[in-house]
Amino acid sequence: MAVLEGLLPLMPPPLTLLGVVLVLFVLYLLSSTPGAGKYPPGPRPLPLLGNLLHLDLKRLQVSLCELSKKYGSVFTVHLGPRKVVVLAGYKTVKQALVNYAEEFGERDIAPVFRDTSKGHGVLFSNGNSWKEMRRFALSNLRDFGMGKRGSEEKIIEESRYLIEVFENFKGEPFDTTQPVNYAVSNIICAIMYGSRFDYADPTFQKRVDRANENIRLAGSAEIRLYNMFPWLRWCCGRWLVNRTQVLKNTDKNIEDIKGLVQGLKDTLNPQDLRGFVDSFLVRQQEESDQPGSYFHSNNLIFTVGNLFAAGTDTTGTTLRWGLLLMAKYPHIQDRVQEELSRVIGEREPRVEDRRNLPYIDAVIHEIQRLANIVPMSLPHTTSCDITFQGYFIKKGTTVIPLLMSVLQDEEEWETPHSFNPGHFLDEKGCFIRRDAFMPFSAGRRACLGESLARMELFLFFTFLLQRFHFSPPPGVSEDELDLTPSVGFTLNPSPHQLCAVSRI
């Protein structure tokens, strides 16, 4: 019923609806024609609606995990008229993304992302353009310090600015969202543009806030419905307010990026590259006489936009989960700070300290595991017909690698639904790696910023925990801190405030 209630405000006039229903019913019958093999099982779909009555669109990942318990680790679900294959559990997801990397390696581009990226950039693209942009991005992000000493210095500098902001609240309750997001965003900005921005800069604030709002809206029930029924834009577009806002935010951020790129272009010195954009501009000049070059302005603008949004939201969200979990579990926070005091003392943390801080390393990994911020990864598409685990999957089928089912796989984790740093510690208290730790996905489409994100999480977390003790606001107990995530494309903590009390 909740799904139907969500559809009612979007319903077109009766005659239009009837025509659309007839067309889609024919498409549904055609798509249901038996193929050359055994399809993955799944709940029986209704015409047009598919399995919407089985799903909670606000918690789609939870619904899919529940369905996997009945239908197995490879199953079919119909999102509206579209057939989608879901992969659940560590062994199945790893087998698909690593052992069958080519077959499951294409990106499924949902209508809302097709509207905003138009096939450009590095996140929502396929084919040779994607290959060229990903290869270039990986190479140049490394050149400009991703995961290296250069990035370490940038993060340490930014940690000092973030500490100043936290200190200004003088132990009073505040929302960590904006300062944490601004700090994390400045790291990717320094790599992209060669400079950071002041937290008080209104243009910078709006750029970060718009990118984060788009990620939140992309996971809304309205956008999910639009992705299932893209024809809604033609018959009831004025009611798709979230889609309209996403497009407005995207257009404004593109305008801002163009301005920043133009400023760098006007002062470009090929012998002194300041960041990723400079490197792209030089390559663009080198290939200016080559027809069909992928180093064009659209790919530059959208690749920068993709990296900016992804590099801000995922790491910032994980760090905020970490601070919330420290406030909720003070005994774990105490142990983190004891290890910091014993191993580092009052000096500033460095990346090389990680190997001597096994408990903190375990805590950060467990934060990522439990936070589960990208529970359904970004959907893939099969590049060819494939038989996988005995099931036939057609070329062009949308595939959801259910990362939530990996990070909470009951066969891999002792207490999958509890915050337990012991998942990453052996009996001697030494840090251990776990194969089922896959928050960055795997295979051809794994997060290209993984090494930078790992460095950011370690340094920001240790700097903040060295300087502050985090607790709930006065009158709120640890038990009252809510760990229910907000609705969004990524899973953010629910709105909350914390107190950051100085330890010095």
Contacts in CASP RR format, 6 or more apart in sequence:
PFRMAT RR
TARGET T0000
AUTHOR 0000-0000-0000
METHOD contacts of the structure
MODEL  1
MAVLEGLLPLMPPPLTLLGVVLVLFVLYLLSSTPGAGKYPPGPRPLPLLG
NLLHLDLKRLQVSLCELSKKYGSVFTVHLGPRKVVVLAGYKTVKQALVNY
AEEFGERDIAPVFRDTSKGHGVLFSNGNSWKEMRRFALSNLRDFGMGKRG
SEEKIIEESRYLIEVFENFKGEPFDTTQPVNYAVSNIICAIMYGSRFDYA
DPTFQKRVDRANENIRLAGSAEIRLYNMFPWLRWCCGRWLVNRTQVLKNT
DKNIEDIKGLVQGLKDTLNPQDLRGFVDSFLVRQQEESDQPGSYFHSNNL
IFTVGNLFAAGTDTTGTTLRWGLLLMAKYPHIQDRVQEELSRVIGEREPR
VEDRRNLPYIDAVIHEIQRLANIVPMSLPHTTSCDITFQGYFIKKGTTVI
PLLMSVLQDEEEWETPHSFNPGHFLDEKGCFIRRDAFMPFSAGRRACLGE
SLARMELFLFFTFLLQRFHFSPPPGVSEDELDLTPSVGFTLNPSPHQLCA
VSRI
2 56 0 8 1.000
2 57 0 8 1.000
3 49 0 8 1.000
3 52 0 8 1.000
3 53 0 8 1.000
3 55 0 8 1.000
3 57 0 8 1.000
6 221 0 8 1.000
6 222 0 8 1.000
6 225 0 8 1.000
7 225 0 8 1.000
9 239 0 8 1.000
10 222 0 8 1.000
10 225 0 8 1.000
10 232 0 8 1.000
10 236 0 8 1.000
10 239 0 8 1.000
10 240 0 8 1.000
11 17 0 8 1.000
11 236 0 8 1.000
12 20 0 8 1.000
12 232 0 8 1.000
12 235 0 8 1.000
12 236 0 8 1.000
13 235 0 8 1.000
16 235 0 8 1.000
17 235 0 8 1.000
20 231 0 8 1.000
20 235 0 8 1.000
21 48 0 8 1.000
24 47 0 8 1.000
24 48 0 8 1.000
24 81 0 8 1.000
25 47 0 8 1.000
25 48 0 8 1.000
27 81 0 8 1.000
28 47 0 8 1.000
28 48 0 8 1.000
28 81 0 8 1.000
31 81 0 8 1.000
31 83 0 8 1.000
35 392 0 8 1.000
35 394 0 8 1.000
36 385 0 8 1.000
36 392 0 8 1.000
37 387 0 8 1.000
37 391 0 8 1.000
37 392 0 8 1.000
38 390 0 8 1.000
38 391 0 8 1.000
38 392 0 8 1.000
39 76 0 8 1.000
39 391 0 8 1.000
39 392 0 8 1.000
39 393 0 8 1.000
40 71 0 8 1.000
40 74 0 8 1.000
40 75 0 8 1.000
40 76 0 8 1.000
40 85 0 8 1.000
40 391 0 8 1.000
40 393 0 8 1.000
41 71 0 8 1.000
41 72 0 8 1.000
41 75 0 8 1.000
41 76 0 8 1.000
42 67 0 8 1.000
42 71 0 8 1.000
42 75 0 8 1.000
42 76 0 8 1.000
42 77 0 8 1.000
43 51 0 8 1.000
43 54 0 8 1.000
43 67 0 8 1.000
43 71 0 8 1.000
43 77 0 8 1.000
45 51 0 8 1.000
45 78 0 8 1.000
45 80 0 8 1.000
46 52 0 8 1.000
46 53 0 8 1.000
48 80 0 8 1.000
48 81 0 8 1.000
49 80 0 8 1.000
50 78 0 8 1.000
50 79 0 8 1.000
50 80 0 8 1.000
50 81 0 8 1.000
51 77 0 8 1.000
51 78 0 8 1.000
51 79 0 8 1.000
51 80 0 8 1.000
52 79 0 8 1.000
52 80 0 8 1.000
52 228 0 8 1.000
54 63 0 8 1.000
54 67 0 8 1.000
54 77 0 8 1.000
55 63 0 8 1.000
55 64 0 8 1.000
55 77 0 8 1.000
55 79 0 8 1.000
56 62 0 8 1.000
56 63 0 8 1.000
57 221 0 8 1.000
57 224 0 8 1.000
57 225 0 8 1.000
58 220 0 8 1.000
58 221 0 8 1.000
58 487 0 8 1.000
59 487 0 8 1.000
60 224 0 8 1.000
60 376 0 8 1.000
61 375 0 8 1.000
61 376 0 8 1.000
61 402 0 8 1.000
61 404 0 8 1.000
62 404 0 8 1.000
64 77 0 8 1.000
64 86 0 8 1.000
64 88 0 8 1.000
64 376 0 8 1.000
64 400 0 8 1.000
64 402 0 8 1.000
64 404 0 8 1.000
64 405 0 8 1.000
65 88 0 8 1.000
65 402 0 8 1.000
65 404 0 8 1.000
65 405 0 8 1.000
65 408 0 8 1.000
67 75 0 8 1.000
67 77 0 8 1.000
67 86 0 8 1.000
68 75 0 8 1.000
68 86 0 8 1.000
68 88 0 8 1.000
68 89 0 8 1.000
68 402 0 8 1.000
68 405 0 8 1.000
72 88 0 8 1.000
73 87 0 8 1.000
73 88 0 8 1.000
73 89 0 8 1.000
73 91 0 8 1.000
73 92 0 8 1.000
73 389 0 8 1.000
74 85 0 8 1.000
74 86 0 8 1.000
74 87 0 8 1.000
74 88 0 8 1.000
74 92 0 8 1.000
74 388 0 8 1.000
74 389 0 8 1.000
74 391 0 8 1.000
75 85 0 8 1.000
75 86 0 8 1.000
75 88 0 8 1.000
76 83 0 8 1.000
76 84 0 8 1.000
76 85 0 8 1.000
76 86 0 8 1.000
77 84 0 8 1.000
77 86 0 8 1.000
78 84 0 8 1.000
79 224 0 8 1.000
79 227 0 8 1.000
79 228 0 8 1.000
79 398 0 8 1.000
80 228 0 8 1.000
80 229 0 8 1.000
81 228 0 8 1.000
82 228 0 8 1.000
82 398 0 8 1.000
83 397 0 8 1.000
83 398 0 8 1.000
84 379 0 8 1.000
84 397 0 8 1.000
84 398 0 8 1.000
84 399 0 8 1.000
84 400 0 8 1.000
85 393 0 8 1.000
85 397 0 8 1.000
85 398 0 8 1.000
85 399 0 8 1.000
85 400 0 8 1.000
86 399 0 8 1.000
86 400 0 8 1.000
86 402 0 8 1.000
87 93 0 8 1.000
87 96 0 8 1.000
87 399 0 8 1.000
87 400 0 8 1.000
87 401 0 8 1.000
87 402 0 8 1.000
88 402 0 8 1.000
88 405 0 8 1.000
89 402 0 8 1.000
89 405 0 8 1.000
89 406 0 8 1.000
89 409 0 8 1.000
89 411 0 8 1.000
90 405 0 8 1.000
90 406 0 8 1.000
90 409 0 8 1.000
90 411 0 8 1.000
90 412 0 8 1.000
90 435 0 8 1.000
90 436 0 8 1.000
90 438 0 8 1.000
92 389 0 8 1.000
93 401 0 8 1.000
93 402 0 8 1.000
93 403 0 8 1.000
93 405 0 8 1.000
93 406 0 8 1.000
93 438 0 8 1.000
93 442 0 8 1.000
94 406 0 8 1.000
94 435 0 8 1.000
94 438 0 8 1.000
94 442 0 8 1.000
95 388 0 8 1.000
95 389 0 8 1.000
96 103 0 8 1.000
96 104 0 8 1.000
96 388 0 8 1.000
96 399 0 8 1.000
96 401 0 8 1.000
97 104 0 8 1.000
97 105 0 8 1.000
97 380 0 8 1.000
97 401 0 8 1.000
97 441 0 8 1.000
97 442 0 8 1.000
97 443 0 8 1.000
97 444 0 8 1.000
97 445 0 8 1.000
97 446 0 8 1.000
98 442 0 8 1.000
98 443 0 8 1.000
100 386 0 8 1.000
100 388 0 8 1.000
101 443 0 8 1.000
101 444 0 8 1.000
102 383 0 8 1.000
102 444 0 8 1.000
103 382 0 8 1.000
103 383 0 8 1.000
103 384 0 8 1.000
103 386 0 8 1.000
103 388 0 8 1.000
104 380 0 8 1.000
104 382 0 8 1.000
104 383 0 8 1.000
104 386 0 8 1.000
104 399 0 8 1.000
104 401 0 8 1.000
105 380 0 8 1.000
105 381 0 8 1.000
105 382 0 8 1.000
105 383 0 8 1.000
105 443 0 8 1.000
105 444 0 8 1.000
105 445 0 8 1.000
106 126 0 8 1.000
106 127 0 8 1.000
106 380 0 8 1.000
106 381 0 8 1.000
106 382 0 8 1.000
106 383 0 8 1.000
106 396 0 8 1.000
107 123 0 8 1.000
107 124 0 8 1.000
107 125 0 8 1.000
107 126 0 8 1.000
107 130 0 8 1.000
107 378 0 8 1.000
107 379 0 8 1.000
107 380 0 8 1.000
107 381 0 8 1.000
107 445 0 8 1.000
108 378 0 8 1.000
108 379 0 8 1.000
108 380 0 8 1.000
108 381 0 8 1.000
108 398 0 8 1.000
108 399 0 8 1.000
109 117 0 8 1.000
109 119 0 8 1.000
109 124 0 8 1.000
109 125 0 8 1.000
109 126 0 8 1.000
110 227 0 8 1.000
110 379 0 8 1.000
111 226 0 8 1.000
111 227 0 8 1.000
111 230 0 8 1.000
112 218 0 8 1.000
112 223 0 8 1.000
112 226 0 8 1.000
112 227 0 8 1.000
112 243 0 8 1.000
112 246 0 8 1.000
113 123 0 8 1.000
113 124 0 8 1.000
113 218 0 8 1.000
114 124 0 8 1.000
115 243 0 8 1.000
115 246 0 8 1.000
115 247 0 8 1.000
116 124 0 8 1.000
116 214 0 8 1.000
116 246 0 8 1.000
116 247 0 8 1.000
116 250 0 8 1.000
117 123 0 8 1.000
117 124 0 8 1.000
117 125 0 8 1.000
117 302 0 8 1.000
117 306 0 8 1.000
118 298 0 8 1.000
118 302 0 8 1.000
119 125 0 8 1.000
119 126 0 8 1.000
119 129 0 8 1.000
119 302 0 8 1.000
120 129 0 8 1.000
120 298 0 8 1.000
120 299 0 8 1.000
120 301 0 8 1.000
120 302 0 8 1.000
120 303 0 8 1.000
121 129 0 8 1.000
121 130 0 8 1.000
121 133 0 8 1.000
121 298 0 8 1.000
121 299 0 8 1.000
121 302 0 8 1.000
121 303 0 8 1.000
121 306 0 8 1.000
122 130 0 8 1.000
122 133 0 8 1.000
122 134 0 8 1.000
122 137 0 8 1.000
122 302 0 8 1.000
122 303 0 8 1.000
122 306 0 8 1.000
122 307 0 8 1.000
122 448 0 8 1.000
123 306 0 8 1.000
123 310 0 8 1.000
123 378 0 8 1.000
124 306 0 8 1.000
125 133 0 8 1.000
126 381 0 8 1.000
128 294 0 8 1.000
129 294 0 8 1.000
129 299 0 8 1.000
132 294 0 8 1.000
132 295 0 8 1.000
133 294 0 8 1.000
133 299 0 8 1.000
133 303 0 8 1.000
134 448 0 8 1.000
136 280 0 8 1.000
136 283 0 8 1.000
136 295 0 8 1.000
137 276 0 8 1.000
137 303 0 8 1.000
137 307 0 8 1.000
137 448 0 8 1.000
138 448 0 8 1.000
140 275 0 8 1.000
140 276 0 8 1.000
140 279 0 8 1.000
140 280 0 8 1.000
141 191 0 8 1.000
141 276 0 8 1.000
141 307 0 8 1.000
141 448 0 8 1.000
141 449 0 8 1.000
141 452 0 8 1.000
142 148 0 8 1.000
143 279 0 8 1.000
144 191 0 8 1.000
144 194 0 8 1.000
144 275 0 8 1.000
144 276 0 8 1.000
144 279 0 8 1.000
145 151 0 8 1.000
145 191 0 8 1.000
146 191 0 8 1.000
146 449 0 8 1.000
146 451 0 8 1.000
146 452 0 8 1.000
147 451 0 8 1.000
147 452 0 8 1.000
147 454 0 8 1.000
147 455 0 8 1.000
151 187 0 8 1.000
151 191 0 8 1.000
151 452 0 8 1.000
151 455 0 8 1.000
152 350 0 8 1.000
152 351 0 8 1.000
152 455 0 8 1.000
152 459 0 8 1.000
154 186 0 8 1.000
154 187 0 8 1.000
154 190 0 8 1.000
154 191 0 8 1.000
154 196 0 8 1.000
155 187 0 8 1.000
155 455 0 8 1.000
155 456 0 8 1.000
155 459 0 8 1.000
155 460 0 8 1.000
156 348 0 8 1.000
156 350 0 8 1.000
156 459 0 8 1.000
156 463 0 8 1.000
157 196 0 8 1.000
158 183 0 8 1.000
158 186 0 8 1.000
158 187 0 8 1.000
158 196 0 8 1.000
158 460 0 8 1.000
159 183 0 8 1.000
159 459 0 8 1.000
159 460 0 8 1.000
159 463 0 8 1.000
159 464 0 8 1.000
160 463 0 8 1.000
161 183 0 8 1.000
161 186 0 8 1.000
161 199 0 8 1.000
162 179 0 8 1.000
162 180 0 8 1.000
162 183 0 8 1.000
162 460 0 8 1.000
162 463 0 8 1.000
162 464 0 8 1.000
163 463 0 8 1.000
163 464 0 8 1.000
163 467 0 8 1.000
163 468 0 8 1.000
165 179 0 8 1.000
165 199 0 8 1.000
166 179 0 8 1.000
166 464 0 8 1.000
166 467 0 8 1.000
166 468 0 8 1.000
166 500 0 8 1.000
167 500 0 8 1.000
167 502 0 8 1.000
169 499 0 8 1.000
169 500 0 8 1.000
171 499 0 8 1.000
171 500 0 8 1.000
171 501 0 8 1.000
171 502 0 8 1.000
172 499 0 8 1.000
173 473 0 8 1.000
173 474 0 8 1.000
173 497 0 8 1.000
173 498 0 8 1.000
173 499 0 8 1.000
174 497 0 8 1.000
174 498 0 8 1.000
174 499 0 8 1.000
174 500 0 8 1.000
175 495 0 8 1.000
175 496 0 8 1.000
175 497 0 8 1.000
176 320 0 8 1.000
176 323 0 8 1.000
176 498 0 8 1.000
177 320 0 8 1.000
178 205 0 8 1.000
178 208 0 8 1.000
178 209 0 8 1.000
179 199 0 8 1.000
180 316 0 8 1.000
180 319 0 8 1.000
180 320 0 8 1.000
180 323 0 8 1.000
180 460 0 8 1.000
181 208 0 8 1.000
181 209 0 8 1.000
181 212 0 8 1.000
181 312 0 8 1.000
181 313 0 8 1.000
181 316 0 8 1.000
182 197 0 8 1.000
182 199 0 8 1.000
182 204 0 8 1.000
182 205 0 8 1.000
182 208 0 8 1.000
183 199 0 8 1.000
183 460 0 8 1.000
184 311 0 8 1.000
184 312 0 8 1.000
184 315 0 8 1.000
184 316 0 8 1.000
184 319 0 8 1.000
184 456 0 8 1.000
184 460 0 8 1.000
185 204 0 8 1.000
185 208 0 8 1.000
185 308 0 8 1.000
185 311 0 8 1.000
185 312 0 8 1.000
186 196 0 8 1.000
186 197 0 8 1.000
187 311 0 8 1.000
187 452 0 8 1.000
187 456 0 8 1.000
188 307 0 8 1.000
188 308 0 8 1.000
188 311 0 8 1.000
188 312 0 8 1.000
188 452 0 8 1.000
189 195 0 8 1.000
189 196 0 8 1.000
189 197 0 8 1.000
189 308 0 8 1.000
190 196 0 8 1.000
191 275 0 8 1.000
191 276 0 8 1.000
191 452 0 8 1.000
192 275 0 8 1.000
192 276 0 8 1.000
192 277 0 8 1.000
192 304 0 8 1.000
192 307 0 8 1.000
192 308 0 8 1.000
193 260 0 8 1.000
193 264 0 8 1.000
193 274 0 8 1.000
193 275 0 8 1.000
193 276 0 8 1.000
193 277 0 8 1.000
194 274 0 8 1.000
194 275 0 8 1.000
194 278 0 8 1.000
195 274 0 8 1.000
197 204 0 8 1.000
198 204 0 8 1.000
199 205 0 8 1.000
203 256 0 8 1.000
206 252 0 8 1.000
207 253 0 8 1.000
207 256 0 8 1.000
207 308 0 8 1.000
208 312 0 8 1.000
210 249 0 8 1.000
210 252 0 8 1.000
210 253 0 8 1.000
211 249 0 8 1.000
211 253 0 8 1.000
211 305 0 8 1.000
211 308 0 8 1.000
211 309 0 8 1.000
211 312 0 8 1.000
211 313 0 8 1.000
212 309 0 8 1.000
212 312 0 8 1.000
212 313 0 8 1.000
213 245 0 8 1.000
213 249 0 8 1.000
214 246 0 8 1.000
214 249 0 8 1.000
214 250 0 8 1.000
214 309 0 8 1.000
215 309 0 8 1.000
215 313 0 8 1.000
215 488 0 8 1.000
215 489 0 8 1.000
215 490 0 8 1.000
216 486 0 8 1.000
216 487 0 8 1.000
216 488 0 8 1.000
216 489 0 8 1.000
216 490 0 8 1.000
216 492 0 8 1.000
217 223 0 8 1.000
217 242 0 8 1.000
217 245 0 8 1.000
217 246 0 8 1.000
217 488 0 8 1.000
217 489 0 8 1.000
218 246 0 8 1.000
218 488 0 8 1.000
218 489 0 8 1.000
219 487 0 8 1.000
219 488 0 8 1.000
219 489 0 8 1.000
220 242 0 8 1.000
220 487 0 8 1.000
220 488 0 8 1.000
221 487 0 8 1.000
222 240 0 8 1.000
222 241 0 8 1.000
222 242 0 8 1.000
222 243 0 8 1.000
223 242 0 8 1.000
223 243 0 8 1.000
223 246 0 8 1.000
225 232 0 8 1.000
226 232 0 8 1.000
226 233 0 8 1.000
226 240 0 8 1.000
226 243 0 8 1.000
232 240 0 8 1.000
233 240 0 8 1.000
233 243 0 8 1.000
237 243 0 8 1.000
237 244 0 8 1.000
253 305 0 8 1.000
253 308 0 8 1.000
254 301 0 8 1.000
254 305 0 8 1.000
257 301 0 8 1.000
257 304 0 8 1.000
257 305 0 8 1.000
257 308 0 8 1.000
258 301 0 8 1.000
260 277 0 8 1.000
261 277 0 8 1.000
261 281 0 8 1.000
261 300 0 8 1.000
261 301 0 8 1.000
261 304 0 8 1.000
264 274 0 8 1.000
264 277 0 8 1.000
264 278 0 8 1.000
264 281 0 8 1.000
265 281 0 8 1.000
268 278 0 8 1.000
268 281 0 8 1.000
268 282 0 8 1.000
270 282 0 8 1.000
270 285 0 8 1.000
273 279 0 8 1.000
273 282 0 8 1.000
276 304 0 8 1.000
276 307 0 8 1.000
277 300 0 8 1.000
277 304 0 8 1.000
280 295 0 8 1.000
280 300 0 8 1.000
280 303 0 8 1.000
281 300 0 8 1.000
283 295 0 8 1.000
284 293 0 8 1.000
284 295 0 8 1.000
284 296 0 8 1.000
284 297 0 8 1.000
284 300 0 8 1.000
287 293 0 8 1.000
287 295 0 8 1.000
310 447 0 8 1.000
310 449 0 8 1.000
311 449 0 8 1.000
311 452 0 8 1.000
311 453 0 8 1.000
313 490 0 8 1.000
314 373 0 8 1.000
314 374 0 8 1.000
314 447 0 8 1.000
314 453 0 8 1.000
314 490 0 8 1.000
315 453 0 8 1.000
315 456 0 8 1.000
315 457 0 8 1.000
317 371 0 8 1.000
317 373 0 8 1.000
317 490 0 8 1.000
317 491 0 8 1.000
317 492 0 8 1.000
317 493 0 8 1.000
318 367 0 8 1.000
318 368 0 8 1.000
318 371 0 8 1.000
318 373 0 8 1.000
318 453 0 8 1.000
318 457 0 8 1.000
319 456 0 8 1.000
319 457 0 8 1.000
319 460 0 8 1.000
319 461 0 8 1.000
320 492 0 8 1.000
320 493 0 8 1.000
321 367 0 8 1.000
321 370 0 8 1.000
321 371 0 8 1.000
321 373 0 8 1.000
321 493 0 8 1.000
322 367 0 8 1.000
322 371 0 8 1.000
322 461 0 8 1.000
323 464 0 8 1.000
323 470 0 8 1.000
323 498 0 8 1.000
324 481 0 8 1.000
324 483 0 8 1.000
324 493 0 8 1.000
324 496 0 8 1.000
324 498 0 8 1.000
325 332 0 8 1.000
325 367 0 8 1.000
325 370 0 8 1.000
325 419 0 8 1.000
325 483 0 8 1.000
326 332 0 8 1.000
326 333 0 8 1.000
326 336 0 8 1.000
326 465 0 8 1.000
326 470 0 8 1.000
327 333 0 8 1.000
327 470 0 8 1.000
327 471 0 8 1.000
327 472 0 8 1.000
327 478 0 8 1.000
327 481 0 8 1.000
327 498 0 8 1.000
328 419 0 8 1.000
328 472 0 8 1.000
328 478 0 8 1.000
328 481 0 8 1.000
328 483 0 8 1.000
329 419 0 8 1.000
329 478 0 8 1.000
330 471 0 8 1.000
330 478 0 8 1.000
332 363 0 8 1.000
332 419 0 8 1.000
332 421 0 8 1.000
333 465 0 8 1.000
333 469 0 8 1.000
333 470 0 8 1.000
335 359 0 8 1.000
336 359 0 8 1.000
336 360 0 8 1.000
336 363 0 8 1.000
336 465 0 8 1.000
337 465 0 8 1.000
337 466 0 8 1.000
337 469 0 8 1.000
337 503 0 8 1.000
339 357 0 8 1.000
339 359 0 8 1.000
339 360 0 8 1.000
340 349 0 8 1.000
340 357 0 8 1.000
340 360 0 8 1.000
340 462 0 8 1.000
340 465 0 8 1.000
340 466 0 8 1.000
343 353 0 8 1.000
343 356 0 8 1.000
343 357 0 8 1.000
344 353 0 8 1.000
344 357 0 8 1.000
344 462 0 8 1.000
344 466 0 8 1.000
345 466 0 8 1.000
348 463 0 8 1.000
349 458 0 8 1.000
349 459 0 8 1.000
349 462 0 8 1.000
349 463 0 8 1.000
349 466 0 8 1.000
351 455 0 8 1.000
351 458 0 8 1.000
351 459 0 8 1.000
353 462 0 8 1.000
354 360 0 8 1.000
354 361 0 8 1.000
354 458 0 8 1.000
357 462 0 8 1.000
358 425 0 8 1.000
358 429 0 8 1.000
358 430 0 8 1.000
358 431 0 8 1.000
359 421 0 8 1.000
359 425 0 8 1.000
359 429 0 8 1.000
360 458 0 8 1.000
360 461 0 8 1.000
360 462 0 8 1.000
360 465 0 8 1.000
361 424 0 8 1.000
361 431 0 8 1.000
361 458 0 8 1.000
362 421 0 8 1.000
362 422 0 8 1.000
362 423 0 8 1.000
362 424 0 8 1.000
362 425 0 8 1.000
362 431 0 8 1.000
363 421 0 8 1.000
364 457 0 8 1.000
364 458 0 8 1.000
364 461 0 8 1.000
365 421 0 8 1.000
365 423 0 8 1.000
365 424 0 8 1.000
365 434 0 8 1.000
365 437 0 8 1.000
366 419 0 8 1.000
366 420 0 8 1.000
366 421 0 8 1.000
366 422 0 8 1.000
366 423 0 8 1.000
366 424 0 8 1.000
367 457 0 8 1.000
368 437 0 8 1.000
368 439 0 8 1.000
368 457 0 8 1.000
369 407 0 8 1.000
369 413 0 8 1.000
369 423 0 8 1.000
369 437 0 8 1.000
369 439 0 8 1.000
370 407 0 8 1.000
370 418 0 8 1.000
370 419 0 8 1.000
371 491 0 8 1.000
372 403 0 8 1.000
372 404 0 8 1.000
372 407 0 8 1.000
372 408 0 8 1.000
372 439 0 8 1.000
372 491 0 8 1.000
373 439 0 8 1.000
373 490 0 8 1.000
373 491 0 8 1.000
373 492 0 8 1.000
374 403 0 8 1.000
374 439 0 8 1.000
374 441 0 8 1.000
374 490 0 8 1.000
374 491 0 8 1.000
375 402 0 8 1.000
375 403 0 8 1.000
375 404 0 8 1.000
375 491 0 8 1.000
376 400 0 8 1.000
376 401 0 8 1.000
376 402 0 8 1.000
376 403 0 8 1.000
376 404 0 8 1.000
377 400 0 8 1.000
377 401 0 8 1.000
377 402 0 8 1.000
377 403 0 8 1.000
377 441 0 8 1.000
377 445 0 8 1.000
378 441 0 8 1.000
378 445 0 8 1.000
379 398 0 8 1.000
379 399 0 8 1.000
379 400 0 8 1.000
380 398 0 8 1.000
380 399 0 8 1.000
380 400 0 8 1.000
380 401 0 8 1.000
380 445 0 8 1.000
381 396 0 8 1.000
381 397 0 8 1.000
381 398 0 8 1.000
381 399 0 8 1.000
382 393 0 8 1.000
382 394 0 8 1.000
382 395 0 8 1.000
382 396 0 8 1.000
382 397 0 8 1.000
382 399 0 8 1.000
383 395 0 8 1.000
383 396 0 8 1.000
384 395 0 8 1.000
385 392 0 8 1.000
385 393 0 8 1.000
385 394 0 8 1.000
385 395 0 8 1.000
386 392 0 8 1.000
386 393 0 8 1.000
386 395 0 8 1.000
387 393 0 8 1.000
393 399 0 8 1.000
401 441 0 8 1.000
403 438 0 8 1.000
403 439 0 8 1.000
403 441 0 8 1.000
406 412 0 8 1.000
406 436 0 8 1.000
406 438 0 8 1.000
407 413 0 8 1.000
407 416 0 8 1.000
407 436 0 8 1.000
407 437 0 8 1.000
407 438 0 8 1.000
407 439 0 8 1.000
408 416 0 8 1.000
408 417 0 8 1.000
409 416 0 8 1.000
409 436 0 8 1.000
410 416 0 8 1.000
412 434 0 8 1.000
412 435 0 8 1.000
412 436 0 8 1.000
413 423 0 8 1.000
413 434 0 8 1.000
413 436 0 8 1.000
414 420 0 8 1.000
414 423 0 8 1.000
415 423 0 8 1.000
423 434 0 8 1.000
424 431 0 8 1.000
424 432 0 8 1.000
424 433 0 8 1.000
424 434 0 8 1.000
424 437 0 8 1.000
425 431 0 8 1.000
425 432 0 8 1.000
426 432 0 8 1.000
440 446 0 8 1.000
440 447 0 8 1.000
440 449 0 8 1.000
440 450 0 8 1.000
440 453 0 8 1.000
441 447 0 8 1.000
447 453 0 8 1.000
464 470 0 8 1.000
464 500 0 8 1.000
466 503 0 8 1.000
467 502 0 8 1.000
467 503 0 8 1.000
467 504 0 8 1.000
468 500 0 8 1.000
468 501 0 8 1.000
468 502 0 8 1.000
468 503 0 8 1.000
469 500 0 8 1.000
469 501 0 8 1.000
469 503 0 8 1.000
470 498 0 8 1.000
470 499 0 8 1.000
470 500 0 8 1.000
470 501 0 8 1.000
471 498 0 8 1.000
471 499 0 8 1.000
471 501 0 8 1.000
472 478 0 8 1.000
472 480 0 8 1.000
472 481 0 8 1.000
472 498 0 8 1.000
472 499 0 8 1.000
473 497 0 8 1.000
473 498 0 8 1.000
473 499 0 8 1.000
474 499 0 8 1.000
481 496 0 8 1.000
482 494 0 8 1.000
482 496 0 8 1.000
483 493 0 8 1.000
484 494 0 8 1.000
485 491 0 8 1.000
485 492 0 8 1.000
485 493 0 8 1.000
485 494 0 8 1.000
486 492 0 8 1.000
486 493 0 8 1.000
486 494 0 8 1.000
486 495 0 8 1.000
END
